[in-house]
Amino acid sequence: MPYVISEPCLDVLDKSCVEQCPVDCIYEGERMLYIHPDECIDCGACEPACPMEAIRHESVLPDQWRDHIDASRAFFENLGSPGGATAVGKTANDPEWIKSLAPRPPGARAG
């Protein structure tokens, strides 16, 4: 899994990263965005586009957000590899532990 979207994206869903992705591999859940590990070409265009700094290469993902690697895998477990997020649209595939997190107040940043 090259790039991972982590907790700062929770309840923000800015989508600047989606606009920069040349292969349409950033999918939308109800509470956050997820990068498809098999569709991502590891170009890195999404990382600087994220105003929340939620996107990191998995090799430098802070320890407190490493569970988002598993969250991403879980998100795509039933969805599979549809070959592009645009055709799929928003889905309710957020993993249960993401769904159960307390809502983030508007404007709050993850720590």
Summary of the structure (lengths in Angstrom):
residues: 111
radius of gyration: 12.5
end to end distance: 23.0
largest distance: 33.2
contacts: 313
relative contact order: 0.27
helix: 35%
strand: 11%
